[in-house]
Amino acid sequence: MIQFNPDGSLKLPSSVVEKKQENSNKMQNTRSLHIRRELVSFRAPKKCLLKIKLSDRIIDNRFIENTYKYFIENIETPMKFNKINDKEFEIEVGTNFRRCSDCNKLVNQYREFMDGCVIEDKGSCTHEPRSNFSYEDHFD
């Protein structure tokens, strides 16, 4: 059942509120990353954006760029790195057949470096992992 706050906005379920609070505490009190996936261009050629934000406890941010530089040497997908400030970065993922798998590999590289302390937000990303290949899912 849908519930409303006194100001007319939707009341969030308690599980969503708890998860947001947990993520907020994690970003303030532990060494962690917040990665948000955004689909920038919905039509072909599709383009995605990874927005990376470092927690308050991370002082040295060089690992973000170093991991990226090492990663792009072995992939086909064109990517661009942009440093917004010391705590925020954007990685633009260009169009390619392996765009989603390369994006997932990069996120997994950061997750491995951070020992799993990564908060992942799907944002507007439409990628769903599939076990069966479907030609029409990959070519628009």
N, C-alpha and C positions, 0 to 999 in steps of 0.2 A: 504494500500500500504506500502511496506517495504521501509524504508529510511536508508541511511548509513551516518555515520560520515565521515569527511575528512580522518581519519586514516583507514577506511575500516570496522570499527565495526558497528554493528547494532545500529540505533538510537532508544532509548526507547520512547514509547508513553508518552505524557505529564502527563497522569494520574498515570503512574507507577513512574515517576520521582517525582511527588508531594507526592505520598504515601511514597516513600523512605525518602524524606526530612522531612515529618511529623513524621515518626517513629524515625528518627535520632534526631530531636528536642525533641521528647517525652523522649527519652533515656537520653538526656543531661539535660533537664530542669524539669522533673517531676519524681515522685516516681513511677516507672513502671518496669515491667519484660518483657523480650523478650524470648519467648519459641519457639524453633525450633524442629520440629519432624522429625526424620530420621529413615528410615527402614534400619537396619544394615545387616540383613540376609534375602534375598528375597525367599529362599527355606525353606521348613519345616525342622526343627523347626524355625519359624520366630522369629526375635529379633528386638526390636526397641530401640531408644535412644531419650530421651528428653534432649535437651541442653538448660539450663536456664542461662540467663545473667541478672544481676541486673543493674539498671540505676545508674548513678553517684550520684543521690540524696539519695539513700538508703545506710545508714551507718551500721545499724544492720541487719546482714544476718541470724540470728538464726531462723527466721520464716520458712526459706526454709527447713532446716533439721527437725525442730519440726513438721511441717505440714506433711512431708514425714513419720516420725516415727509414728505419729498418724494414718495416712492413711493406712499404710501397715498392721496394726493390723486387719483390717476388709476386706481384699481382698484375692483372691485365687492366683492371678498372681504373680510369683516371680519377685522381683525388687531389683536392687542394686543401692546404692547411692554413688556418687563419687564427692568429692569437689576438683575442679581443683585449684581455688584460692578464694579470698574473694568475688569476683564478678561473678564467673562462676561455674556452677555445671552440672553434668550429672547424669541422672537416666536411667539405663538400664532396659527395660521392657522385661521380659522373655516370653517364649511361653506358651500360655494358651488359652482356648476357649474364655475367657472374656478379653483377652489382650487389645483390642481396647476400650472397654467400661471402663475398669479400668484406662487406660491411660487418657481417656476423663474426668473421674471423678477426677483424680489427678489435671489435668489442671484447671478444674472448681473450685477445692479447692483453688488453688493459685489465680485464678481470683476473687473469693469471698473475700479472704483475702486482696487483693489489690484493692478492690472496682471497679473492671472492668478495671484497668489500666494494661492490659496485651496485648502485641503485639505477635500475634501468627503467626508463619511461618510454613507452612505445610511441607516444605522440600521435602523429598522423600517418605513421608508417603502416603500409598495408601488407607487408610481408608476413605470410603464415608458413611455417615450416611444413613441407609436404614430403611424403615418402614416395609418391607416385609422380612421375614426370608427365606434364601435360603441355603440349606444344603451344596451345593458345594462352596459357598462363604467363608465358615468357616473351611472346612476340605480339606486339600490338599492331 
